[in-house]
Amino acid sequence: MDYQNTLKYLYESAPMFQQIGEKAYKPGLETTHKLDEYFGHPHQQFQTIHIAGTNGKGSCSHTIAAVLQSAGYRVGLFTSPHLIDFRERIRINGEMIPEEYVIRFVEEHRHFFEPLHPSFFELTTAMAFRYFADQKVDVAVIEVGMGGRLDCTNIIHPDLCVITNISFDHMQYLGETLPKIAKEKAGIIKHKTPIIIGNAEGSVKRVFTLKAKEMEAPIFYAKEQKKKENHYTLMTVDDLRKTRQLLESIIQSGETTESSYFNMLYPNECLHTLNRLIDHRKTVIVYQSIEYVIGIFYELTGNCQMENIQTILCALDELKKLGYNLKIKDYYQGLANVCEMTGLMGRWQKLQSYPDLICDTGHNEDGIRYICKQLETIHQEQHKNIHIVFGMVNDKDISSVLKLLPKDATYYFTKASVKRALPENELMKMATETGLKGSSYPTVVDAVRAAKEKCPPEDFIFVGGSSFIVADLLANRDTLNLH
């Protein structure tokens, strides 16, 4: 088989949640353990970091991997779902698994796994672990597929566990309340293994605290660890130039080069990063604190990243305590270049100017809330009218999401090219009942074309509502002339 036929075989023989949803969901670890035994327990041949959470786990996984790569580690990265190519799920130092490996893996081992009837994710996880072992990675960052306790990634014994946050998503599988969802995700906490919690309060926090105590696991709440006078700023290239001028003047003065305070500014790391960001004309989030006086620059600029950066820095600091050889220059390089270094896409990603066209994979109530707040800021402060290309899958809490969307935007309702996609006319009917106004289009390409035609250069286009809407957009960048 060639690569495309191999993928077709995988999609048809191993049910894929990404395409069909509930029918593909297979909780429990029995099949995973059988696959793991057959492949020789490959996950035991490298160190691992395990990352779960409702939102932000993809951004955190990619960023932690980028920092580890900057430090010289050979880093495996296993994430889901993919947006364009299946191979995005399995990377080493940002490079996707070769097509030839995928073909050979299926041809050589189908005699064993076919009788097991594994899910697509079970088989993909086994492939990732075997590939990382074969390629002798130093460490692999492993993103949970769904939940945690019964997720097939939960056979690993990581150096560090991370849970980003808890909100409502996949309730039909994980539970109808936040504490129930938290209990499922807390299932990744391992005996005496440090656990970082990004954001948790009240009853959710109690779930994690009790589970950590049961497992004798040191627990750190990033929001509390990093709350010391931190500050976030969104900086354009012009802002970065001003920061560079300030830093260069401090360096050239030479008056404080020996002081401990000046050394805290990390001037060389800062200047190197600023030069690169300015050369590439990037807009970034700047995180400032007592530890990072001038600031540390983060390439991902969605509002949700202000929470994620605390989780990431807390996790990296803990990895240093565990003996990982991470330096400040690695933090700067990894955070400022995460997309280039790991291939991350679809996180408040800008695809066009005049008008600006941004896409984001946020797809549940909490993720959409962050997006809507950012769109409101753009509308109020930049005086831009908002055009939104929007679609969802049929197993989400659609009504709750629609109620969050801005009433004064122009909508282009559409559907993604997956079986789970909610028909565009059905979505438009529900949206109209909540006071949203727009038209429906049968494909993402049609909807984006219409938005580009109707949106003046001074306004703003957002594309999202589902990872699969963003996937269709990115797969058709050439068709839509988005570069």
N, C-alpha and C positions, 0 to 999 in steps of 0.2 A: 504493500500500500504506500501511496505517497502521503504527504502531510495532510492535505485537505481530506482525503478519504479516511485517514486515521482519526482526524477530528470528528468526521461524520460518524464513524464507528463508535467513538467515545460518547458522543451526544445521544446516539440512538440506543446504545446498549447499557449505558450507565445514566440513569435519570438525573438531569441537571436542574437544581433548584432555580438557578438563574433564569431558565426558560419556562418551567412549568410549575414551580412553587411547591405546594404542599405534598403532591404525589411523589416528589423527589426527596422529601425530608426523611431521614433515617436516623433516629436517635439511638444512642447506645454505642458501645465500643467493641462488641464481639467481633464484627468483621474487621475492624481496624487492627485488633490484636492478631488476628489470623494473617492479615497482610504483613504486619510488622514482623511476625515470626518468620514468615516465608522469605522476606527480603533481608533477614539477618539483623533486625533491630538497628537500622542505620542511624536513627536519631541519637543513639548512644555514642556515636563516633565524632560528635562535635558539640560545642556548647550552644545553648539556646537561650533566647529571651522570648517570653510568651506575652502576648498583648491582646486583651479583650476590651469590651465596652460597647455601648450602643452607638455612639458617634465618636469620631476622631481617631479610631484605632488605626485606620489606614494612614493618615497623616503622621501619627506618632511612629508607626512601624517604619515608614519610609525615612523619616528624619533621623531616627536612632540608627538605622542602617547607614545613612549617609555620613553621620559622625564617625561611626566605627570604620567605614571605608577610609575616611580622611586620616584616621589614626594608623592606617596600614593593614588593617585586618582584612582577610578574605571573607566576605560576608554573604551568606545566603539570605534571601528574602522571599517569604511565602505569604501572599496576600490574595484576597478575592473581593468582589468578582473582577474579571478582566473587562476592559472596555472595548478594545478592538481585536486583539490577538490573544488566544488562550495562553500563550507563552509569557504574557505579562505577569502571570501568577507566580512564576518560579524564576528567580533571578539570582545571579551571583555578581556582586559589584556592579549592579545596574544592568548587566547583560542578560537578556532572556535565554532560557533553556533552548538549545539548538533544536530545530525541527527533526534532525536525524535522531536525536536522543528520544524524543517523543515517539517517533515511528518504531524505533528498536525496542523501546520499553513495552509497547503494546504487542508487537510481534513475538517477543521472547517470553512474555509472561501471561498472555491471554489464556493459555491452557489452564493456568492456576486460578486466575481471578474470575473467569466467566462463570464457573459453577457457584461462586460465592454471591453473585449478583450484587456487587458493591454499588453504592451511590457514586455519582460523579465526583463528589468532594472526597469521599473515602479513597477513591483510586488516585485522584490528583494529589492528595496528601502523601500517599505512599510513594508516588513518583517523585515528589519534591524531596522527601527525606532520603530516598535512594540516590537521587542526583547530587544532593549536597554532600553525601558521604563519598560518592564516587569522585567528586571534584575536590574533596579534602578541604572544605571550608573550615575556617577557624570557629566561626559562630554563625548561627542562623537566627534571624528575627522572624518569629512565627505568629502570624495574625490568626486569631480564632475565627472560624467561619460563622457560627451562630451560637450564642449563649456562652458555654464554657464547660460545665460539668460533663455533659454528654457529647461535646464536640470531639471529632476524631483527632484533632491536634492535641488533645489532653492526655496523651500517653507520654509526653516529654517530661523531663525533669530539669527545668530551666534554672539558670543562675538568678534570674529576676523575673517576677511577674508584674504586669501593669494592667490596671483596669481604668479606662479613661473616665467614664461616667455612666450613669444609668438613666435612661428615659424610655418612653413607650415605643416599642417596635417588636414585631414578631410575637405579639402577645399570645397568639393561638398555640405557640410552641413553648414559650418561656414563662407564661403566667400573666394574669390580668392586673396585677399590682406591682408597683416599683420594688417592694421588698422581695416579692417572688422572683422577679427578673434578676434582682441583685443576688439572690441565693444561687441561681443558675450560673451567673458569671463568677461568683465567689468560688465555684467549683474548681477553678484553675489554681487556687492558692495551695501551695505545696508545703510539706513539712520543713520547717526552719528555713524556708526560702523567702527572701525579702519581697514584699508586695507594695507597689506604689498605687495609690488611689488618686485619680485626677480630681474628681469633684463628687462629693457625697455628703449628704446632710441627713439629720433625723434618723428615721427608721432604716433607711438605706445604709447609712454609716454604721448603725448598730449591727446590721447583718455582716458587714465586712470585719468589724472589730471582733465580733464573737468568733467568726470563722478563723481569723488570724490567730486568736488566742488558742482555739482548739488545735490548730496546726503548729503552734509555737513559732509562727512566722512573724518577723519584725515588720510592722506596718507603718507606712509613711503617707500622710495626706498632703499631696502637692500644694494644695491651696493654702494650707497652714505653713508648710515649709518655706514657701516662696512669697509670703505675704508682706515681707519687710519692705515697705515703701517702694513697691514696684510700680512702673509706669509704662504705658504703651502709646506709641505714636505711629501713625501711618505716614511714611515718608516717600515723596516722589523723588525723581532724579535731581531736581533742583534743590530739594531739602538736603539730599545726600551731599551735594556739592558744597553747601554751606557748612555742613558738619565736617567735611574733609578740610575745608579752609581753617575752621576752628582748631581741628586736631593738628594740622601742619604748623599753625602759629604756636601752639603749645610745645610741639617738638622742637621747632626752630629756636624758641626762647632759651631752651636748655637749662632754665633755672631750677626746674624741679625733677630733673632726670634721675636723681639719686633717691628721691623721696619714696617712701612706701606707698603714699597716696597715688603718685603718678604711675607707679608700676601697676596699680589696680586698674588703670585705664586700658591696659593691654594695647599700647599705641601702635605697635607694628602689626599685630593681628587685625586691629581695627582699620588701619590705613590700607592694608592689602585687600581686605574685604570691600571697603568703600570704593577703591579703584576699580575692582572687578564689577561691582554693582552699577557704577556709573557708566563704565564701558558698555554694559549690556542694557543700559537705560531701564533698570528694574525699579518698580515700586515695592517697598518692603514694610513689614512691621518691625519697629525698633522696640526692643524690650530693655528697659533701664531699671536698675536696682542698686543697692549698696554694692553688690558683687560686680555689676556691669555699669559703671558710672556713665561712660559715653554711650553704651548700649551694645546689644548683640542683635544682629540683623537677620530677620526670618523672611524667606522668600514667599511663603504662603500668606496671603493677605486677607483671607476671609475672617469675619469677626470671630468665628469659633476658634481660630488659631490662637487668640489671646489666652484662652483657657488651655489649649493644647501645649503651648510653649512652656507653661509652668510644669505640666506633667513630664514633658520631654527632659527639661533641665534637671528635674528632681530624679528621674530615672538615670540620666547620665552621671549625675553626682554619686548615685548609689553604685553604679557600675565601677566607677573609679575606686570606691571603698572596697569593692570586691576584687580589685587587682587588675582591672582593665587599664591599659596604658593610654589614657585619654588626656590630651592637653587642650588648653584654651584655644589654640589655633585650630584644632579639630572641630571644636564647637562652632567657631566662626565659619569655617569652610563648609561644614555639613549643613548648617541651618540656612546659609545664604545660597546654596546650590543644590538643594534637595531634588528638584525636578530633573536637572541635568544628570545628577549622579545616580539616581534610582529609577528614572523613567516615570515618575509620578505624574498623573494627568487628572484633570477634572476637578481640581480644588480651587475655586474662584479663579479659573484659568481664562486669561484674556486672549481672544482669538482675532480681534479686529479693533481698529480705531476709526473714528469718524463714520458712523457712530461706534462707540465702545460696544463690544459684544463679549459678554462674560458667561461662562458656564460653570455649574457646580453640581456635584453629585448628591448634595443633601436631599434626603427623601422621606424623612419622618417628621413628626410634629416638632421636635426639638431642633432638628437640623434646619427646617424651613423657617422656624422662628428667628434664628440667627441671620438667615438670608434676608428675610423681610426687614429686619432692623437695618441691615446694611443698605438695602434698596431705599428705605425711607430716608436715610442720611444723604444718599446721592440725590434724591429728589429734593429734599429740603435745603441742603447746603450748596449743591452744585446747580440747582434749578434745572435739572434734566427731567423730561418726561420719560416714564418707564414703559417699555414694551416687553412683555413676558411670553416666551414660548414655553408651554407647560404641558406635561403629561405625567401620568402615574400608573402604577400597576394595581391590579384589582384586589390585592390582599392587604392593602394599607388602610389606615384610618383616614379615608379621603375627606370626609366631611370636616374633621378637625383641622386638617391641613388647609382646606379651602377657606375656612373662616379666618385664617391668619393672613391671607394674601391681601395686598393693597387694593382698595376699591377703585383708586383713581388711575390704575395702570390699564394699558391696552393689551388684551390677551389673544394668543394664537394657540388654541387647544389642539393637541395632537396625540398620537400614540406611537410607542416604540415598536420595533420589529421583533417582539417576543410574544409568546402565547399569553403571558400574564398581563399584558398591557390592557388597560381600560380603554374601550372604544372612545374615540375623540368626541363623538356626538353625545354619548352618555356623560362624559366628563363635563362638556359644555353645559348640558342641562343642569347638572348638580351645581356648577359654578354660577350659572345665571340665578339660581334660587338663593345664592348667598350674596348676590349683588355685584358679581363680576361681569364685565362686558368684553365681548370679543367674538371671534369666528373660529370655526373648526377646520382642520386640515388633516388629510389621511396619513401623511408621513411627516417626519421631522424635517426632511429637506424642503417639502412644500411650505411648512410653517415658517421655517427660518428665511426662506426666500421672500415670503410675504412680509415678514417683519423687516427685512433689509430694504424692501421697496418702500414701505410706509414710514419707516423711522428716519427723521432728519438727522444730519451728521452731528448736530449738537446734543442729541438725546442718547438713550441708553437701551441696549437689548440684553435681557437675561434669558438664558436657556437652562431649564432644569425641571425638578419635580421627581426625577427618577434617575438612577445610574444609567438606565437603558436609553433614556432620552439623550443624555450626554454621550453615551456610546455611539448612538446613531449619528449624532452631530460630528463627533471626531472622526468617525469612519468615512464621512462625506466632506471632509474639509476641502479637498480638491474640487469636488463638484460645486461647492458653495463659494469657492475662491476665498477661503479663510486662512490666511498665513501672516 
